[in-house]
Amino acid sequence: MSRSVRRGIFFNLDNTLANSASALHGAFERFGALCGAAPSDAMFAEMGGLSVPMAVALLKRRWSLPHTLDELQRHYVPLIDAAFLEIAPAPGAATTLEAAFHNGWSVGVVTAVSAARSRGWLARTKLAAYVDIVVGGDEIVLGKPEPEPYRIALARSGCARELSIAVEDSPNGAKSALAASMRCYGMAPDGAASAAWPEGVRLIERIDELVPELERQRARRMAGHRR
C-alpha cells in the first residue's frame, strides 16, 4: 500500500527484519561444498549487503572458480530460495513494523535480496501489510555501500531524507544510508560493536528499541495540532 507521508523508516532485510544469519550461512557452506571451496566466516561477513550476483562474482574471484557467473548463480539461487523458506522474523520485527506503520511512518525494505524474494518472505511472515515499498537488489545498478538504494527508496516513497532513518545490519548498508544523507541505526546484537561501523551510526541490540522513537513522532504531531 502507498501512502503520502514524508517521514520514512527503511529496513534492511537480512539480519534486521529477518533472523537469517544461520540459514544463509548454511546456504553459503553448501554452495562452497558444491564448488569444492573452503567457506570461511570472514568471507561470509565480507558478503554482507551484497546482492546474489555481486556475492557470486566475489566468490568466483576469491575462490578462483572456473565456472561462469551464470552457472554459479544457477547453483546458488536455489540454495537461497530454500533458506528463505526457513527464515523467521527477527525478535521484535513485527512489533516495530506495526508501530512504525500505525504512527504515520512510511515503511520500506531496502535490501540486496531480490524484490520478488523479499515480497514473498514478507507475505509468508505476514509482515507485508505494514510495508509500503520494497527496493530489491535486482532493481538497482550500484548496490550498497553506494547511496543508490536509499535514493531510490526516498524517491519511491516520497519521503524527505532529513525526516527519514535507515536500519542496517552491516557497515556497507550503513555507508549507503549515510551517503544518501539519512540517519542510520546499526544492529549490533549482544552489544557487539565493531570498529568497521562508520561514524554517525547509532548501534542498537534489538530492532524494537526503535519503538519509543517511532511513537514519539506521533505524539509530537498531535501536540502541535492542539496548539
C-alpha beads as a LAMMPS data file, in Angstrom:
LAMMPS data file: protein, C-alpha beads

227 atoms
226 bonds

1 atom types
1 bond types

-500.0 500.0 xlo xhi
-500.0 500.0 ylo yhi
-500.0 500.0 zlo zhi

Masses

1 110.0

Atoms # bond

1 1 1 0.000 0.000 0.000
2 1 1 1.274 3.501 -0.790
3 1 1 0.617 6.478 1.460
4 1 1 1.555 10.122 1.009
5 1 1 3.780 10.703 4.016
6 1 1 7.115 12.420 4.238
7 1 1 8.648 10.614 7.211
8 1 1 10.127 7.233 6.359
9 1 1 11.852 4.329 8.056
10 1 1 13.696 1.898 5.810
11 1 1 14.879 -1.516 6.974
12 1 1 17.439 -3.889 5.577
13 1 1 16.038 -7.425 5.369
14 1 1 18.806 -9.909 6.252
15 1 1 19.694 -9.905 9.963
16 1 1 17.498 -6.843 10.500
17 1 1 13.861 -7.751 9.862
18 1 1 14.747 -11.371 9.114
19 1 1 16.564 -13.675 11.509
20 1 1 18.529 -15.003 8.572
21 1 1 22.176 -15.409 9.573
22 1 1 22.088 -19.132 10.334
23 1 1 20.031 -20.169 7.298
24 1 1 22.041 -18.059 4.856
25 1 1 25.322 -19.247 6.358
26 1 1 24.147 -22.799 5.752
27 1 1 23.370 -21.958 2.114
28 1 1 26.824 -20.390 1.791
29 1 1 28.512 -23.519 3.176
30 1 1 26.523 -25.817 0.856
31 1 1 27.475 -23.633 -2.104
32 1 1 31.140 -23.812 -1.104
33 1 1 30.924 -27.600 -0.892
34 1 1 29.363 -27.754 -4.392
35 1 1 32.243 -25.651 -5.716
36 1 1 34.950 -27.606 -3.901
37 1 1 35.915 -24.480 -1.947
38 1 1 36.529 -23.870 1.754
39 1 1 33.970 -21.344 3.104
40 1 1 35.066 -19.138 5.981
41 1 1 33.221 -16.885 8.401
42 1 1 35.361 -13.963 7.216
43 1 1 34.260 -14.486 3.614
44 1 1 30.615 -14.772 4.667
45 1 1 30.922 -11.483 6.571
46 1 1 32.504 -9.810 3.540
47 1 1 29.405 -10.712 1.505
48 1 1 27.163 -8.722 3.877
49 1 1 24.940 -6.305 1.972
50 1 1 25.800 -7.735 -1.461
51 1 1 23.212 -8.973 -3.954
52 1 1 23.463 -12.593 -5.106
53 1 1 25.135 -11.655 -8.443
54 1 1 27.670 -9.468 -6.631
55 1 1 28.291 -12.132 -3.976
56 1 1 28.779 -14.824 -6.624
57 1 1 31.222 -12.600 -8.532
58 1 1 33.172 -12.037 -5.300
59 1 1 33.313 -15.774 -4.546
60 1 1 34.334 -16.631 -8.100
61 1 1 37.241 -14.223 -7.801
62 1 1 38.328 -15.154 -4.274
63 1 1 37.983 -18.919 -4.778
64 1 1 39.346 -18.846 -8.372
65 1 1 36.317 -20.802 -9.599
66 1 1 36.382 -21.949 -13.244
67 1 1 32.589 -21.791 -13.650
68 1 1 30.801 -18.927 -15.404
69 1 1 28.841 -16.431 -13.314
70 1 1 25.586 -17.777 -14.768
71 1 1 26.498 -21.338 -13.767
72 1 1 27.360 -20.242 -10.247
73 1 1 24.119 -18.304 -9.865
74 1 1 22.126 -21.322 -11.051
75 1 1 23.684 -23.286 -8.179
76 1 1 23.398 -20.564 -5.543
77 1 1 19.901 -19.161 -6.169
78 1 1 18.010 -22.404 -5.283
79 1 1 20.006 -22.620 -2.047
80 1 1 18.999 -19.050 -1.135
81 1 1 15.357 -19.719 -2.069
82 1 1 15.308 -22.804 0.161
83 1 1 16.921 -20.860 3.009
84 1 1 14.226 -18.170 2.869
85 1 1 11.550 -20.793 3.453
86 1 1 13.111 -21.444 6.871
87 1 1 13.792 -17.859 7.961
88 1 1 11.625 -16.349 10.701
89 1 1 11.241 -12.663 11.573
90 1 1 13.837 -11.235 13.941
91 1 1 12.684 -10.785 17.547
92 1 1 10.652 -7.581 17.763
93 1 1 10.340 -7.140 13.981
94 1 1 6.544 -7.390 13.860
95 1 1 6.125 -5.038 16.834
96 1 1 8.467 -2.473 15.283
97 1 1 6.858 -2.531 11.834
98 1 1 3.396 -2.239 13.330
99 1 1 4.466 0.713 15.500
100 1 1 6.001 2.483 12.507
101 1 1 3.007 1.911 10.274
102 1 1 0.389 2.956 12.821
103 1 1 2.336 6.042 13.898
104 1 1 2.352 7.561 10.428
105 1 1 5.733 6.451 9.077
106 1 1 6.172 5.270 5.526
107 1 1 7.781 1.838 5.897
108 1 1 10.215 0.432 3.373
109 1 1 12.535 -2.527 2.885
110 1 1 15.843 -1.707 1.176
111 1 1 17.795 -4.875 0.572
112 1 1 20.283 -6.732 -1.607
113 1 1 17.747 -9.578 -1.703
114 1 1 15.671 -9.610 -4.897
115 1 1 12.361 -7.747 -4.766
116 1 1 10.334 -10.893 -5.509
117 1 1 12.106 -12.963 -2.837
118 1 1 11.697 -10.108 -0.321
119 1 1 7.976 -9.694 -1.033
120 1 1 7.478 -13.456 -0.821
121 1 1 9.121 -13.573 2.581
122 1 1 7.127 -10.578 3.838
123 1 1 3.896 -12.220 2.681
124 1 1 4.785 -15.586 4.236
125 1 1 5.613 -13.993 7.589
126 1 1 2.513 -11.739 7.480
127 1 1 4.609 -8.556 7.643
128 1 1 3.682 -7.321 4.164
129 1 1 0.655 -5.402 5.474
130 1 1 2.988 -2.978 7.285
131 1 1 5.362 -2.338 4.370
132 1 1 4.730 0.384 1.783
133 1 1 7.649 -0.152 -0.579
134 1 1 10.383 -2.689 -1.348
135 1 1 13.643 -1.819 -3.111
136 1 1 15.300 -5.092 -4.079
137 1 1 18.841 -5.764 -5.159
138 1 1 17.679 -6.605 -8.683
139 1 1 16.214 -3.092 -9.063
140 1 1 19.453 -1.170 -8.618
141 1 1 22.694 -0.729 -10.545
142 1 1 25.074 0.377 -7.792
143 1 1 24.342 -1.524 -4.589
144 1 1 25.361 -0.832 -1.015
145 1 1 27.659 0.867 0.077
146 1 1 26.684 3.261 -2.733
147 1 1 23.739 5.599 -1.951
148 1 1 21.554 4.498 -4.895
149 1 1 19.348 2.007 -2.957
150 1 1 18.300 4.639 -0.423
151 1 1 17.915 7.374 -3.003
152 1 1 15.503 5.113 -4.873
153 1 1 13.624 4.394 -1.639
154 1 1 13.258 8.089 -0.851
155 1 1 12.060 8.886 -4.370
156 1 1 9.648 5.961 -4.494
157 1 1 8.144 6.697 -1.078
158 1 1 8.051 10.498 -1.415
159 1 1 9.803 10.841 1.946
160 1 1 12.180 13.629 2.911
161 1 1 15.703 12.410 3.656
162 1 1 16.037 14.729 6.670
163 1 1 12.934 13.153 8.237
164 1 1 13.844 9.547 7.456
165 1 1 16.011 6.866 9.024
166 1 1 17.592 3.604 7.936
167 1 1 18.122 0.438 9.956
168 1 1 21.039 -1.723 8.830
169 1 1 22.980 -4.792 9.935
170 1 1 26.268 -4.127 8.148
171 1 1 28.786 -1.307 7.704
172 1 1 28.196 -1.473 3.930
173 1 1 24.499 -0.839 4.436
174 1 1 25.144 1.963 6.906
175 1 1 27.540 3.638 4.475
176 1 1 24.823 3.511 1.811
177 1 1 22.288 5.245 4.073
178 1 1 24.757 7.874 5.275
179 1 1 25.825 8.585 1.687
180 1 1 22.153 9.299 0.953
181 1 1 22.225 11.843 3.832
182 1 1 19.990 9.782 6.131
183 1 1 20.282 8.965 9.818
184 1 1 21.129 5.319 10.437
185 1 1 20.803 2.751 13.199
186 1 1 23.070 -0.297 13.150
187 1 1 22.129 -3.713 14.511
188 1 1 24.807 -4.881 16.960
189 1 1 23.348 -7.913 18.805
190 1 1 24.680 -8.585 22.307
191 1 1 26.451 -5.238 22.237
192 1 1 28.919 -6.479 19.613
193 1 1 30.102 -3.100 18.342
194 1 1 32.660 -3.081 15.553
195 1 1 35.236 -0.516 14.554
196 1 1 34.079 -1.107 10.984
197 1 1 30.850 0.844 11.568
198 1 1 31.098 4.328 10.041
199 1 1 30.952 7.370 12.285
200 1 1 27.456 8.653 12.971
201 1 1 25.704 5.273 13.197
202 1 1 23.779 4.655 16.412
203 1 1 24.067 0.994 17.451
204 1 1 21.167 -0.981 18.910
205 1 1 20.897 -4.600 20.048
206 1 1 17.245 -5.272 19.134
207 1 1 15.066 -3.769 16.460
208 1 1 12.226 -2.996 18.877
209 1 1 14.469 -0.493 20.675
210 1 1 13.213 1.841 17.935
211 1 1 9.564 1.689 19.054
212 1 1 9.748 4.638 21.519
213 1 1 11.183 6.924 18.812
214 1 1 8.525 5.806 16.345
215 1 1 5.787 6.592 18.866
216 1 1 7.299 9.944 19.896
217 1 1 6.887 11.356 16.411
218 1 1 3.133 10.848 16.527
219 1 1 2.929 12.396 19.989
220 1 1 4.813 15.467 18.763
221 1 1 2.480 15.880 15.798
222 1 1 -0.593 15.581 17.988
223 1 1 0.824 18.149 20.437
224 1 1 1.438 20.509 17.523
225 1 1 -2.166 20.152 16.326
226 1 1 -3.522 21.017 19.803
227 1 1 -1.650 24.341 19.907

Bonds

1 1 1 2
2 1 2 3
3 1 3 4
4 1 4 5
5 1 5 6
6 1 6 7
7 1 7 8
8 1 8 9
9 1 9 10
10 1 10 11
11 1 11 12
12 1 12 13
13 1 13 14
14 1 14 15
15 1 15 16
16 1 16 17
17 1 17 18
18 1 18 19
19 1 19 20
20 1 20 21
21 1 21 22
22 1 22 23
23 1 23 24
24 1 24 25
25 1 25 26
26 1 26 27
27 1 27 28
28 1 28 29
29 1 29 30
30 1 30 31
31 1 31 32
32 1 32 33
33 1 33 34
34 1 34 35
35 1 35 36
36 1 36 37
37 1 37 38
38 1 38 39
39 1 39 40
40 1 40 41
41 1 41 42
42 1 42 43
43 1 43 44
44 1 44 45
45 1 45 46
46 1 46 47
47 1 47 48
48 1 48 49
49 1 49 50
50 1 50 51
51 1 51 52
52 1 52 53
53 1 53 54
54 1 54 55
55 1 55 56
56 1 56 57
57 1 57 58
58 1 58 59
59 1 59 60
60 1 60 61
61 1 61 62
62 1 62 63
63 1 63 64
64 1 64 65
65 1 65 66
66 1 66 67
67 1 67 68
68 1 68 69
69 1 69 70
70 1 70 71
71 1 71 72
72 1 72 73
73 1 73 74
74 1 74 75
75 1 75 76
76 1 76 77
77 1 77 78
78 1 78 79
79 1 79 80
80 1 80 81
81 1 81 82
82 1 82 83
83 1 83 84
84 1 84 85
85 1 85 86
86 1 86 87
87 1 87 88
88 1 88 89
89 1 89 90
90 1 90 91
91 1 91 92
92 1 92 93
93 1 93 94
94 1 94 95
95 1 95 96
96 1 96 97
97 1 97 98
98 1 98 99
99 1 99 100
100 1 100 101
101 1 101 102
102 1 102 103
103 1 103 104
104 1 104 105
105 1 105 106
106 1 106 107
107 1 107 108
108 1 108 109
109 1 109 110
110 1 110 111
111 1 111 112
112 1 112 113
113 1 113 114
114 1 114 115
115 1 115 116
116 1 116 117
117 1 117 118
118 1 118 119
119 1 119 120
120 1 120 121
121 1 121 122
122 1 122 123
123 1 123 124
124 1 124 125
125 1 125 126
126 1 126 127
127 1 127 128
128 1 128 129
129 1 129 130
130 1 130 131
131 1 131 132
132 1 132 133
133 1 133 134
134 1 134 135
135 1 135 136
136 1 136 137
137 1 137 138
138 1 138 139
139 1 139 140
140 1 140 141
141 1 141 142
142 1 142 143
143 1 143 144
144 1 144 145
145 1 145 146
146 1 146 147
147 1 147 148
148 1 148 149
149 1 149 150
150 1 150 151
151 1 151 152
152 1 152 153
153 1 153 154
154 1 154 155
155 1 155 156
156 1 156 157
157 1 157 158
158 1 158 159
159 1 159 160
160 1 160 161
161 1 161 162
162 1 162 163
163 1 163 164
164 1 164 165
165 1 165 166
166 1 166 167
167 1 167 168
168 1 168 169
169 1 169 170
170 1 170 171
171 1 171 172
172 1 172 173
173 1 173 174
174 1 174 175
175 1 175 176
176 1 176 177
177 1 177 178
178 1 178 179
179 1 179 180
180 1 180 181
181 1 181 182
182 1 182 183
183 1 183 184
184 1 184 185
185 1 185 186
186 1 186 187
187 1 187 188
188 1 188 189
189 1 189 190
190 1 190 191
191 1 191 192
192 1 192 193
193 1 193 194
194 1 194 195
195 1 195 196
196 1 196 197
197 1 197 198
198 1 198 199
199 1 199 200
200 1 200 201
201 1 201 202
202 1 202 203
203 1 203 204
204 1 204 205
205 1 205 206
206 1 206 207
207 1 207 208
208 1 208 209
209 1 209 210
210 1 210 211
211 1 211 212
212 1 212 213
213 1 213 214
214 1 214 215
215 1 215 216
216 1 216 217
217 1 217 218
218 1 218 219
219 1 219 220
220 1 220 221
221 1 221 222
222 1 222 223
223 1 223 224
224 1 224 225
225 1 225 226
226 1 226 227
